[in-house]
Amino acid sequence: MQSRFHLAYHVRDLETTRAFYSDLLGCREGRSTATWVDIDFFGHQLSLHLGEPFAICNTGKVGEHLVPMPHLGVILPMAEWQQLAQRLQAAALDFVIAPCMRFVGEPGEQATMFFRDPSGNPIEIKGFRNFESIYEK
């Protein structure tokens, strides 16, 4: 069995958070109370609690981009990444980095997109054709 990560962080509003993660991203909602909600984030557990989100700045130099740090993300098979990218583009999501390919023809070639949840928390979704190449040098 693959291990799953658990990550807890702050969001400003649970209803907009539920709509974003469940309706737009297609994640399943789990347990919740008046102050937090668990989200099945592509097989991993996010616990989203009411509060002030962490400070973010674009300091992560990756290829040509400065990406938001810190951020969370997930790596999907390429076909799933493409379906999600199309759904998010059709919903006119405001991307930090629009869906694109990077490191083309190099080890670690990948698709990526960056966006923020309604509370400003940055999320990166990567797509790989072959998961064996995730850590290639």
C-alpha positions in Angstrom: 0.0 0.0 0.0 1.2 3.5 -0.8 1.5 5.9 2.1 -0.7 8.9 2.0 0.2 12.3 3.3 -1.8 14.5 5.6 -1.6 18.2 5.4 -3.5 20.8 7.5 -3.6 24.5 6.7 -5.8 27.5 7.0 -8.6 28.8 4.8 -10.8 31.8 5.3 -14.2 30.4 4.4 -15.4 26.8 4.5 -18.2 27.1 1.9 -16.1 28.6 -0.8 -13.4 26.1 0.1 -15.8 23.2 -0.3 -17.0 24.4 -3.6 -13.5 24.9 -4.9 -12.0 21.6 -3.9 -15.2 19.4 -4.4 -17.0 21.0 -7.3 -14.1 22.5 -9.3 -11.2 20.1 -8.6 -13.4 17.0 -8.2 -12.1 16.1 -4.7 -14.3 14.2 -2.2 -15.3 15.8 1.1 -14.7 13.8 4.2 -15.4 14.6 7.8 -16.0 18.2 9.0 -17.1 20.4 11.9 -18.0 24.1 12.0 -14.3 25.0 11.9 -12.7 22.5 9.5 -13.3 20.1 6.6 -11.3 17.1 5.4 -10.8 16.8 1.7 -9.7 13.7 -0.2 -7.1 15.5 -2.4 -6.3 12.9 -5.0 -5.9 10.2 -2.4 -4.3 12.3 0.2 -5.9 14.0 3.3 -6.1 17.8 3.5 -7.6 19.2 6.7 -8.7 22.7 6.0 -9.2 24.8 9.1 -10.6 28.3 9.5 -7.8 30.8 10.0 -5.4 33.1 8.3 -3.5 31.3 5.4 0.4 31.2 5.5 2.4 34.0 3.9 3.4 33.3 0.3 6.0 34.8 -2.1 7.2 33.8 -5.5 10.7 32.7 -4.7 10.9 29.1 -6.0 13.0 29.3 -9.2 12.0 26.4 -11.4 13.1 26.7 -15.1 11.9 30.1 -16.3 9.4 30.6 -13.5 9.4 31.9 -10.0 6.8 29.8 -8.3 4.8 30.5 -5.1 6.4 29.2 -2.0 5.4 27.3 0.0 2.9 25.4 -2.1 1.3 21.9 -2.1 0.6 19.8 -5.1 0.0 16.4 -6.5 1.4 14.4 -9.5 -1.2 12.8 -11.8 -0.9 10.5 -14.7 -0.8 12.6 -17.9 -4.3 11.7 -19.1 -5.9 12.8 -15.7 -3.8 16.0 -15.7 -5.0 16.9 -19.2 -8.7 16.3 -18.2 -8.3 18.5 -15.1 -6.5 21.2 -17.0 -9.3 21.3 -19.6 -11.9 21.5 -16.8 -10.1 24.3 -15.1 -9.6 26.2 -18.3 -13.2 25.8 -19.2 -14.1 27.2 -15.8 -11.9 30.3 -16.5 -9.8 29.6 -13.4 -7.2 32.4 -12.9 -3.9 30.5 -13.2 -0.6 31.6 -11.6 1.1 29.5 -14.3 -1.3 28.3 -17.0 -1.1 24.6 -18.0 2.1 24.0 -19.9 5.0 21.5 -20.4 8.4 22.0 -18.9 11.8 20.3 -19.2 10.7 19.0 -22.6 13.0 16.3 -23.9 14.9 16.3 -20.6 14.8 14.0 -17.7 11.8 14.9 -15.6 9.7 16.2 -18.5 6.4 17.2 -17.0 3.2 19.1 -17.4 2.4 21.6 -14.8 -0.1 24.2 -13.7 -0.3 26.5 -10.7 -3.3 28.2 -9.2 -4.6 29.4 -5.9 -7.6 28.2 -3.8 -10.1 30.9 -2.8 -8.0 31.7 0.3 -4.9 32.2 -1.8 -3.2 28.9 -1.0 -1.0 27.9 -4.0 -1.5 24.5 -5.6 0.6 22.9 -8.3 -0.7 20.0 -10.3 1.9 18.0 -12.3 1.4 15.4 -15.0 3.8 12.7 -15.9 3.6 10.2 -18.7 5.8 7.8 -16.7 6.0 7.9 -13.0 9.4 6.2 -13.1 10.8 9.5 -14.5 9.7 11.7 -11.6 13.1 11.6 -9.9 15.3 11.3 -13.0 18.4 13.4 -13.1 
